[in-house]
Protein backbone atom coordinates (compact mmCIF):
# COMPACT_ATOMS: atom_id res chain seq x y z
CA UNK A 1 0.00 0.00 0.00
CA UNK A 2 1.37 3.42 -0.96
CA UNK A 3 2.00 6.10 1.66
CA UNK A 4 1.04 9.40 -0.03
CA UNK A 5 2.93 11.57 2.46
CA UNK A 6 6.14 9.64 1.80
CA UNK A 7 5.68 9.91 -1.96
CA UNK A 8 5.37 13.70 -1.71
CA UNK A 9 8.45 14.47 0.41
CA UNK A 10 10.48 17.19 -1.30
CA UNK A 11 14.28 17.32 -1.39
CA UNK A 12 14.97 14.10 0.53
CA UNK A 13 15.76 10.50 -0.33
CA UNK A 14 13.83 7.54 1.02
CA UNK A 15 15.65 4.47 2.31
CA UNK A 16 13.98 1.51 4.06
CA UNK A 17 10.86 3.60 4.72
CA UNK A 18 12.75 6.19 6.78
CA UNK A 19 13.81 9.72 5.92
CA UNK A 20 17.51 10.29 5.29
CA UNK A 21 18.21 13.96 6.13
CA UNK A 22 20.60 16.19 4.20
CA UNK A 23 24.31 15.81 4.88
CA UNK A 24 24.90 19.21 6.53
CA UNK A 25 23.31 18.42 9.88
CA UNK A 26 23.16 14.63 9.58
CA UNK A 27 25.23 13.79 12.67
CA UNK A 28 23.44 16.22 14.98
CA UNK A 29 20.04 15.19 13.63
CA UNK A 30 20.87 11.49 14.11
CA UNK A 31 22.04 12.09 17.68
CA UNK A 32 18.90 14.06 18.49
CA UNK A 33 16.70 11.41 16.93
CA UNK A 34 18.42 8.72 19.01
CA UNK A 35 18.09 10.77 22.21
CA UNK A 36 14.39 11.44 21.63
CA UNK A 37 13.84 7.78 20.75
CA UNK A 38 15.32 6.74 24.11
CA UNK A 39 13.51 9.49 26.02
CA UNK A 40 10.09 8.46 24.72
CA UNK A 41 10.74 4.73 24.36
CA UNK A 42 9.85 4.78 20.69
CA UNK A 43 11.85 3.57 17.71
CA UNK A 44 13.66 5.99 15.42
CA UNK A 45 11.53 4.67 12.57
CA UNK A 46 8.30 5.47 14.43
CA UNK A 47 9.46 9.00 15.22
CA UNK A 48 10.48 9.61 11.60
CA UNK A 49 7.15 8.13 10.46
CA UNK A 50 5.27 10.49 12.78
CA UNK A 51 7.26 13.51 11.56
CA UNK A 52 6.55 12.47 7.98
CA UNK A 53 2.83 12.19 8.64
CA UNK A 54 2.70 15.54 10.42
CA UNK A 55 4.69 17.28 7.68
CA UNK A 56 2.41 15.77 5.03
CA UNK A 57 -0.67 17.01 6.90
CA UNK A 58 0.78 20.47 7.52
CA UNK A 59 2.65 21.14 4.26
CA UNK A 60 2.28 18.16 1.91
CA UNK A 61 5.91 17.40 2.80
CA UNK A 62 7.19 20.65 1.25
CA UNK A 63 9.95 22.20 3.41
CA UNK A 64 9.51 25.56 1.64
CA UNK A 65 5.72 25.69 2.17
CA UNK A 66 4.17 29.04 3.05
CA UNK A 67 0.66 28.95 4.45
CA UNK A 68 -2.13 30.48 2.41
CA UNK A 69 -5.44 31.62 3.94
CA UNK A 70 -8.70 32.16 2.16
CA UNK A 71 -10.07 35.67 1.65
CA UNK A 72 -13.87 36.02 1.85
CA UNK A 73 -16.35 38.61 0.59
CA UNK A 74 -19.25 39.98 2.68
CA UNK A 75 -21.44 37.00 1.75
CA UNK A 76 -18.84 34.49 2.93
CA UNK A 77 -17.70 33.44 -0.53
CA UNK A 78 -14.02 32.73 -1.10
CA UNK A 79 -12.60 35.45 -3.33
CA UNK A 80 -8.91 34.63 -3.19
CA UNK A 81 -6.09 33.86 -0.83
CA UNK A 82 -3.40 35.66 1.11
CA UNK A 83 -0.10 34.73 2.70
CA UNK A 84 -0.51 33.52 6.27
CA UNK A 85 2.09 33.01 9.06
CA UNK A 86 2.73 29.23 8.87
CA UNK A 87 6.08 28.18 7.38
CA UNK A 88 7.90 24.97 6.46
CA UNK A 89 7.24 21.28 7.04
CA UNK A 90 5.53 21.77 10.38
CA UNK A 91 4.00 25.20 9.66
CA UNK A 92 5.82 26.97 12.48
CA UNK A 93 4.27 30.41 12.64
CA UNK A 94 6.05 33.72 12.34
CA UNK A 95 5.56 36.29 15.11
CA UNK A 96 2.75 38.70 15.94
CA UNK A 97 3.80 41.28 13.35
CA UNK A 98 3.06 38.68 10.66
CA UNK A 99 -0.20 37.67 12.35
CA UNK A 100 1.22 34.52 13.91
CA UNK A 101 1.94 32.99 17.28
CA UNK A 102 5.75 33.10 17.11
CA UNK A 103 5.94 29.29 17.34
CA UNK A 104 9.00 29.30 15.05
CA UNK A 105 10.91 31.48 17.53
CA UNK A 106 9.78 29.29 20.42
CA UNK A 107 10.97 26.13 18.64
CA UNK A 108 14.33 27.77 17.82
CA UNK A 109 14.78 28.82 21.45
CA UNK A 110 14.01 25.26 22.54
CA UNK A 111 16.61 23.91 20.11
CA UNK A 112 19.09 26.41 21.57
CA UNK A 113 18.27 25.07 25.06
CA UNK A 114 18.36 21.44 23.91
CA UNK A 115 21.92 22.03 22.67
CA UNK A 116 22.94 23.32 26.11
CA UNK A 117 22.29 27.04 25.80
CA UNK A 118 20.19 29.18 28.11
CA UNK A 119 18.54 32.27 26.62
CA UNK A 120 17.82 33.66 30.11
CA UNK A 121 21.43 33.59 31.34
CA UNK A 122 23.11 34.00 27.95
CA UNK A 123 24.91 30.65 28.16
CA UNK A 124 25.90 29.56 24.66
CA UNK A 125 25.50 26.00 23.43
CA UNK A 126 28.89 24.36 22.96
CA UNK A 127 28.03 22.87 19.57
CA UNK A 128 25.56 25.33 18.08
CA UNK A 129 25.43 24.87 14.29
CA UNK A 130 26.50 27.92 12.26
CA UNK A 131 23.09 28.20 10.61
CA UNK A 132 21.48 29.00 13.99
CA UNK A 133 23.65 32.10 14.45
CA UNK A 134 21.36 34.30 12.36
CA UNK A 135 18.56 33.80 14.92
CA UNK A 136 20.58 35.12 17.88
CA UNK A 137 22.58 38.29 18.41
CA UNK A 138 25.29 39.15 20.87
CA UNK A 139 24.26 41.72 23.47
CA UNK A 140 26.51 44.29 25.17
CA UNK A 141 27.59 41.70 27.77
CA UNK A 142 28.70 39.24 25.10
CA UNK A 143 25.77 36.86 25.61
CA UNK A 144 23.55 35.59 22.83
CA UNK A 145 19.89 36.50 22.88
CA UNK A 146 17.01 35.68 20.52
CA UNK A 147 16.80 38.00 17.55
CA UNK A 148 14.07 38.32 14.94
CA UNK A 149 11.52 35.99 13.48
CA UNK A 150 12.23 32.39 12.49
CA UNK A 151 11.02 31.46 9.00
CA UNK A 152 11.22 27.67 8.80
CA UNK A 153 10.55 27.72 5.04
CA UNK A 154 14.09 29.06 4.63
CA UNK A 155 15.65 26.06 6.43
CA UNK A 156 16.61 22.61 5.21
CA UNK A 157 14.33 19.69 6.11
CA UNK A 158 16.92 18.43 8.63
CA UNK A 159 17.09 21.82 10.34
CA UNK A 160 13.30 21.95 10.60
CA UNK A 161 13.22 18.44 12.01
CA UNK A 162 15.85 19.36 14.60
CA UNK A 163 13.59 22.22 15.74
CA UNK A 164 10.63 19.85 15.82
CA UNK A 165 12.48 17.30 17.94
CA UNK A 166 13.76 19.93 20.38
CA UNK A 167 10.26 21.39 20.60
CA UNK A 168 8.94 17.94 21.60
CA UNK A 169 11.24 17.57 24.63
N, C-alpha and C positions, 0 to 999 in steps of 0.2 A: 504494500500500500504506500502511495506517495505521501510525503509530508510537504504540503505546499509552502510552509514557512521556510523550510530548509532549501527548497528549490529556488526561492526568491532572494536568498542572502546575496548581498552585493559586495564585491571586493574581497571575498574570502574563499578559501578552498575547503572542500569537505573531505574528510578522511574518516573512515569507520564510524560514520554518523556523528562525529563530533567536530566542532569548529576549530580550525587551526588558525590562531591569530597571526597578524602580521609580524615580521621579524623584529621590528624596532623594540617592542616592549615584551617580547615573547617570554623571556626568563622571569620578569617581574609578574607578568600575568599568570604564568604557570605556578609560581610560588603562591600567589594570592589565591588562585583557584584551589590549590592543595590545602592551604590553611582554612579556607571557608568550608571545604569538603569535610575536613576533620572537625571543625567547630560545630557544624550542623549534622554530622553523621550521615552525610549523603555522598553519593559517588560524584566524581568529577563529571562523568557523562550526564548524570541527572541534572546537575547544576547548569551545564552548558545547554542541555535540552530546554530547561526552563527559561534561560536567557534567550534562546532562539525563539521560543514560543512568545515570550513577552515582546521581543523586538519585532516579530512578525505582526502581532496585534497592534502595537503602537505605531510602527513605521514601515510595515511590509518588508522588514529587513534592510531598509535603506539607511546607512549610517549618515547620509547627508540630508535626510528628510527634514523639511520645515513644515510645521503644522499650518493647515489652512482652515479657516472658519467660514461658515456660510454667512452671507449678508442677506437680510430680509427686507422686503418693502412693508408698508403699513398694513397690508392685508396678510402678512405672514408668509408670503411667497419668497422663495429663494431667488435672489437677483444676481448673485455673484459670490465671490469669495474674497477673503482678505488674509494676509499673513497673520498668524497667531504665534504665541510665545513658545510652543513646544519645539524641541530640536533633537535630532539624532535618533539613534536606535530605540532609546527608551523615553523619548519625548521629554527630556529634562527641560523645564521652563526657564526662560530668561527672567530677569527681575521685574519689579513693579513698573518701572518706566516703560517696559515693553508689554505691560499688561499681564505679567506672569507672576508666579509664586517665588521665583528665585531658587527653585529646586536644583538647578545646575550648579549654582554657587554652593549650596548646602552639600551636594554630593562631592564637589571638589574639596571643600573644607574637610569632609570626612575622609577622603583619600589622603589628604595632607596628614591628618591625625593617625590614620591607619599606618602610614609610613613612619610614624614616630614624631611628627611635628605637633606643636600645640599653638594654635592661633591666638590663644589668650595670653600666653607667656612669651610668645615670639620664638619658641624653640623650633629650630629647623629640622626637618627629617634628614637623616644621614644620607639616604640614597634617593633623594627626590629626583625624578627624571627631568631632564632639561625642558621638555615641553610644558611642564607645569609652571615654570618660572614666570610665564606671561600672566598668570592669574594671581600673582602675589607681588607686592612691592616692598622694598626695604624702607623702613621708617627711620626717623632721625636717631634712633637708638641702635640701629643696625639689625633690628628684628624684621622678619617677614610678616606682612599682614595681607589679608585678602584684598584684592584690587579688581574692580570691574565685574562685568557679567561673564558668565561661562556659556558659550555657544557650543553645545556638544556636536552640532552638525559640522563643525570645523575640525573635529578630532577623528583619529583613526578608529575603526571598530574595537581594537584592543584597548585603546585609551578609554573609550566609553564603557567598555566592560569592566575595566579596572575601577572606574567611578561607581558603577553599579554594584560591584562586589563590596567595595568599601562602604557604600551606603547601606548595605544589608547587614553590616556587623553592628 
